[in-house]
Amino acid sequence: MTSSYALRLLCLSLAVLFLVHLSVALAVTMCAPAMVRRAERWRAAAAARMMLALRLLPAASALFVVLAICIPSYLRLEPEGMEEEIGIGCLALAAMGAAAWGFSLARTARVMLRSMRCVRAWRSRRSEAVIAGSRLWIIDGAGDGAGPTLAMAGIFRPKLIVSREIIESLPADQLAAALRHERAHANAWDNFKRLLMLIAPGAGLFPEVDRAWARFTEWAADDRASEGDANRPVSFAAALVSVARMGPAPVPPLATALTANAADLQVRVERLLRERDESRPAPAAWIAGCLLTAGALAMLAFQPATLSVAHAILERLVD
């Protein structure tokens, strides 16, 4: 297929996106079990950050290679005004790259619409209040026969949603602990992180990483909700059990719920009630190593020799 200058660049960019994403995704899949086991020895917040980095690494690596190396090398070294054949292999890779990213963007749009509809439904039957220092929406009834809701919904301006049944059922100390937990999710921008994971291709490719991130994120919010007072862990553990007994309350994907994962409830309660282990070292060496590696790769990407090698690879790929 004979193509124009811009069309070749588009096909090459999509093909490289697919190849780099696939290569890094395979590496993440292979190292994920070991990384999850290691992260379990870290503090929950640090472990959640590591799982998020692993989950986004394939997409971030692919975008970096295309934007920092592929496109600059092509624009700098590829002569303009000439037509060139694009091979079937390159076209196939470009199609798979477009399909992968297109599917992710379409899925993200569907999830955002679903979340917006759910928030609009809550808004239509809300009353606003301030309880334990938190501004929240109180909703009457769970709807569709579901259990009472306690969730943080939204990304940039998240709303704390609480069913009236929960407010009336929980003692003041348990309700305050549950609200602190959801505020911790908002302060950590966990719904925004969920959005990034939706946008990044690879849904279903990293189940262990996805599950670990969700688990560590809840543990980190549990830790923030129960810190500062010796009685808070017990109060929050009691709140978890009480809300879980009220039944499951489905929430949209871009929202955090107090008891979203019933399977992890026992572990969360046991973590809260056992004596805290403050001896776990923060993974400073891992963080420093990742930052140094990223810096070295960024410096390498902008070397003239790197662009020349990249352009030679692109010439072979387009054939």
C-alpha positions as CSV (number, residue, x, y, z in Angstrom):
1,M,0.0,0.0,0.0
2,T,1.5,3.3,-1.1
3,S,1.0,6.0,1.6
4,S,1.6,9.6,2.4
5,Y,4.1,11.0,4.9
6,A,1.4,11.5,7.6
7,L,-0.3,8.2,7.1
8,R,3.0,6.3,7.5
9,L,3.7,8.2,10.7
10,L,0.2,7.3,12.0
11,C,0.6,3.6,11.1
12,L,4.1,3.4,12.6
13,S,3.0,5.1,15.8
14,L,0.0,2.7,16.3
15,A,2.2,-0.3,15.5
16,V,4.9,0.8,18.0
17,L,2.2,1.5,20.6
18,F,1.0,-2.1,20.2
19,L,4.4,-3.8,20.2
20,V,5.8,-1.9,23.2
21,H,2.6,-2.3,25.2
22,L,2.5,-6.0,24.5
23,S,6.2,-6.5,25.4
24,V,6.0,-4.6,28.7
25,A,2.6,-6.2,29.5
26,L,4.1,-9.7,29.2
27,A,7.0,-8.6,31.5
28,V,4.5,-7.3,34.1
29,T,2.5,-10.4,33.9
30,M,5.5,-12.6,34.6
31,C,6.8,-10.5,37.5
32,A,3.4,-9.6,39.1
33,P,3.2,-12.6,41.5
34,A,6.6,-11.9,43.0
35,M,5.9,-8.1,43.2
36,V,2.6,-8.7,45.0
37,R,4.3,-11.0,47.5
38,R,6.9,-8.4,48.2
39,A,4.4,-5.5,48.4
40,E,2.5,-7.4,51.0
41,R,5.4,-6.7,53.4
42,W,5.2,-2.9,52.8
43,R,2.9,-0.4,54.2
44,A,-0.5,-0.5,52.4
45,A,-0.2,2.9,50.9
46,A,3.2,2.2,49.4
47,A,2.0,-1.2,48.2
48,A,-1.0,0.4,46.4
49,R,1.3,2.9,44.7
50,M,3.5,0.1,43.4
51,M,0.6,-1.9,42.1
52,L,-0.7,1.2,40.3
53,A,2.7,1.8,38.8
54,L,2.8,-1.8,37.5
55,R,-0.7,-1.6,36.1
56,L,0.0,1.6,34.2
57,L,3.6,0.7,33.2
58,P,2.7,-0.9,29.8
59,A,0.6,2.0,28.6
60,A,3.0,4.6,30.0
61,S,6.0,2.9,28.4
62,A,4.2,2.6,25.0
63,L,3.2,6.3,25.0
64,F,6.7,7.4,26.1
65,V,8.4,5.4,23.3
66,V,6.0,6.8,20.7
67,L,6.0,10.4,21.8
68,A,9.6,10.8,22.9
69,I,11.4,8.5,20.4
70,C,9.2,7.3,17.5
71,I,7.6,10.5,16.4
72,P,10.7,12.8,16.9
73,S,13.0,10.3,15.0
74,Y,10.5,10.1,12.1
75,L,10.0,13.9,11.8
76,R,13.7,14.6,12.0
77,L,15.1,11.9,9.8
78,E,12.3,10.8,7.4
79,P,12.4,12.9,4.1
80,E,9.1,14.6,3.3
81,G,7.3,14.5,0.0
82,M,8.0,10.9,-0.8
83,E,5.6,8.0,-0.9
84,E,6.5,4.6,0.4
85,E,4.8,1.2,0.7
86,I,3.5,0.1,4.0
87,G,3.8,-3.6,4.6
88,I,1.0,-5.9,5.6
89,G,2.7,-6.7,8.9
90,C,2.9,-3.0,9.8
91,L,-0.8,-2.5,8.9
92,A,-1.8,-5.4,11.0
93,L,0.1,-4.2,14.0
94,A,-1.3,-0.7,13.5
95,A,-4.9,-2.1,13.4
96,M,-4.3,-4.1,16.6
97,G,-2.9,-1.0,18.3
98,A,-5.9,1.1,17.2
99,A,-8.3,-1.6,18.3
100,A,-6.7,-2.0,21.8
101,W,-6.7,1.8,22.5
102,G,-10.0,2.3,20.9
103,F,-11.6,-0.4,23.0
104,S,-10.2,1.1,26.2
105,L,-11.4,4.6,25.4
106,A,-14.9,3.2,24.5
107,R,-15.0,1.2,27.7
108,T,-14.0,4.3,29.7
109,A,-16.7,6.4,28.1
110,R,-19.4,3.7,28.9
111,V,-18.2,3.5,32.5
112,M,-18.2,7.3,32.9
113,L,-21.7,7.5,31.5
114,R,-22.9,4.8,33.9
115,S,-21.3,6.5,36.8
116,M,-22.8,9.9,35.9
117,R,-26.3,8.3,35.6
118,C,-25.9,6.8,39.1
119,V,-24.7,10.1,40.6
120,R,-27.7,11.9,39.0
121,A,-30.0,9.3,40.5
122,W,-28.5,9.9,43.9
123,R,-28.7,13.7,43.5
124,S,-32.4,13.5,42.7
125,R,-33.2,12.1,46.1
126,R,-30.5,13.6,48.3
127,S,-30.5,15.9,51.2
128,E,-27.2,17.5,52.3
129,A,-25.7,17.6,55.7
130,V,-22.4,17.9,57.6
131,I,-21.6,15.0,59.9
132,A,-18.3,14.5,61.7
133,G,-16.7,17.3,59.7
134,S,-17.8,15.7,56.4
135,R,-20.2,17.3,53.9
136,L,-22.3,14.5,52.5
137,W,-25.4,13.5,50.5
138,I,-28.0,11.6,52.6
139,I,-30.1,9.4,50.4
140,D,-33.4,7.7,51.3
141,G,-33.6,4.1,50.3
142,A,-31.0,2.0,48.5
143,G,-33.0,1.4,45.3
144,D,-33.5,-1.8,43.4
145,G,-33.6,-3.8,46.6
146,A,-29.9,-3.3,47.3
147,G,-28.4,-2.7,50.6
148,P,-27.7,0.7,52.1
149,T,-25.0,2.8,50.4
150,L,-21.8,4.4,51.9
151,A,-19.5,5.4,49.1
152,M,-17.4,8.2,47.6
153,A,-18.5,8.9,44.0
154,G,-16.9,11.2,41.4
155,I,-13.4,12.0,40.3
156,F,-12.5,15.7,40.5
157,R,-15.3,16.8,42.9
158,P,-16.2,13.5,44.7
159,K,-19.4,13.3,46.7
160,L,-19.8,11.3,49.9
161,I,-23.0,9.3,49.6
162,V,-24.6,7.8,52.7
163,S,-27.9,6.1,53.1
164,R,-30.1,7.3,55.9
165,E,-30.3,3.8,57.3
166,I,-26.6,3.7,57.9
167,I,-26.7,7.1,59.6
168,E,-29.5,6.0,61.9
169,S,-28.0,2.5,62.6
170,L,-24.3,3.3,63.3
171,P,-23.2,4.9,66.6
172,A,-21.5,8.2,66.3
173,D,-17.9,6.8,66.7
174,Q,-18.5,4.1,64.1
175,L,-20.1,6.5,61.6
176,A,-17.2,9.0,62.0
177,A,-14.7,6.2,61.3
178,A,-16.5,5.1,58.2
179,L,-16.6,8.6,56.9
180,R,-12.9,9.0,57.6
181,H,-12.3,5.9,55.5
182,E,-14.2,7.4,52.5
183,R,-12.5,10.8,52.9
184,A,-9.2,8.9,52.8
185,H,-10.1,7.5,49.4
186,A,-10.9,11.0,48.2
187,N,-7.7,12.5,49.5
188,A,-5.7,9.7,47.7
189,W,-7.6,10.4,44.4
190,D,-8.5,6.7,44.2
191,N,-11.3,7.2,41.8
192,F,-9.0,9.2,39.5
193,K,-6.6,6.2,39.6
194,R,-9.5,3.9,38.7
195,L,-10.1,6.1,35.7
196,L,-6.4,5.9,34.6
197,M,-6.6,2.1,34.9
198,L,-9.7,2.1,32.7
199,I,-8.1,4.2,30.0
200,A,-4.9,2.1,29.9
201,P,-5.3,-0.9,27.6
202,G,-5.1,-4.3,29.1
203,A,-8.4,-5.0,30.9
204,G,-8.3,-8.6,32.1
205,L,-4.5,-9.0,31.3
206,F,-3.4,-8.2,34.9
207,P,-6.0,-9.7,37.2
208,E,-3.5,-10.2,40.0
209,V,-2.3,-6.7,39.9
210,D,-5.8,-5.3,39.7
211,R,-6.9,-7.3,42.7
212,A,-3.8,-6.4,44.7
213,W,-4.3,-2.7,44.0
214,A,-7.9,-2.8,45.1
215,R,-7.0,-4.7,48.3
216,F,-4.0,-2.5,49.2
217,T,-6.1,0.6,48.5
218,E,-8.7,-0.4,50.9
219,W,-6.1,-1.3,53.5
220,A,-4.5,2.1,53.1
221,A,-7.8,3.8,53.6
222,D,-8.5,1.6,56.6
223,D,-5.2,2.7,58.1
224,R,-5.9,6.3,57.6
225,A,-9.4,5.9,59.1
226,S,-8.2,4.2,62.3
227,E,-5.0,6.2,63.0
228,G,-4.6,8.8,65.7
229,D,-6.6,7.2,68.5
230,A,-6.3,3.8,70.1
231,N,-10.1,3.3,70.0
232,R,-10.5,4.0,66.4
233,P,-9.5,0.6,65.0
234,V,-12.1,-1.1,67.1
235,S,-14.8,1.4,66.1
236,F,-14.0,1.1,62.5
237,A,-13.9,-2.7,62.6
238,A,-17.3,-2.6,64.2
239,A,-18.6,-0.2,61.5
240,L,-17.3,-2.5,58.7
241,V,-19.1,-5.5,60.2
242,S,-22.3,-3.6,60.8
243,V,-22.5,-2.1,57.2
244,A,-21.6,-5.5,55.7
245,R,-24.5,-7.2,57.5
246,M,-26.9,-4.7,56.0
247,G,-26.3,-6.3,52.6
248,P,-24.3,-5.4,49.4
249,A,-24.8,-2.0,47.8
250,P,-23.7,-2.0,44.2
251,V,-21.9,1.2,43.2
252,P,-20.7,2.4,39.9
253,P,-17.1,1.6,38.8
254,L,-15.8,5.1,39.4
255,A,-16.7,5.0,43.1
256,T,-15.4,3.5,46.3
257,A,-17.7,1.6,48.7
258,L,-17.0,0.9,52.3
259,T,-17.6,-2.9,51.9
260,A,-17.2,-3.4,48.1
261,N,-15.3,-6.6,48.5
262,A,-17.0,-8.9,51.0
263,A,-14.3,-11.6,50.5
264,D,-11.7,-9.3,52.0
265,L,-13.8,-8.2,54.9
266,Q,-12.4,-10.7,57.4
267,V,-8.8,-9.8,56.6
268,R,-9.6,-6.1,57.0
269,V,-11.2,-6.6,60.4
270,E,-8.3,-8.8,61.5
271,R,-5.8,-6.1,60.4
272,L,-7.6,-3.5,62.4
273,L,-7.8,-5.5,65.6
274,R,-4.3,-6.9,65.7
275,E,-1.4,-5.0,67.1
276,R,0.1,-2.7,64.5
277,D,3.5,-3.6,63.1
278,E,5.4,-0.4,62.5
279,S,8.7,-2.2,61.7
280,R,8.0,-2.7,58.0
281,P,10.5,-0.7,56.1
282,A,9.3,1.7,53.4
283,P,10.5,0.6,50.0
284,A,12.9,3.5,49.6
285,A,15.4,1.5,47.6
286,W,12.8,0.4,45.2
287,I,11.5,3.9,44.7
288,A,15.0,5.3,44.2
289,G,15.8,2.5,41.7
290,C,12.6,3.2,39.7
291,L,13.3,6.9,39.6
292,L,16.9,6.5,38.5
293,T,15.9,4.0,35.8
294,A,13.2,6.4,34.5
295,G,15.6,9.3,34.5
296,A,18.3,7.3,32.6
297,L,15.8,6.1,30.0
298,A,14.5,9.7,29.5
299,M,18.1,11.0,29.0
300,L,18.8,8.1,26.6
301,A,15.7,8.9,24.6
302,F,16.9,12.4,23.7
303,Q,20.3,11.3,22.4
304,P,20.8,11.8,18.6
305,A,22.1,8.2,18.3
306,T,18.9,6.9,19.9
307,L,16.8,8.7,17.3
308,S,19.0,7.3,14.5
309,V,18.6,3.8,15.7
310,A,14.9,4.3,16.2
311,H,14.5,5.6,12.7
312,A,16.3,2.5,11.3
313,I,14.0,0.2,13.2
314,L,11.0,2.2,11.9
315,E,12.2,1.7,8.3
316,R,12.3,-2.0,8.8
317,L,9.0,-2.0,10.6
318,V,7.2,-0.2,7.8
319,D,8.3,-2.8,5.3
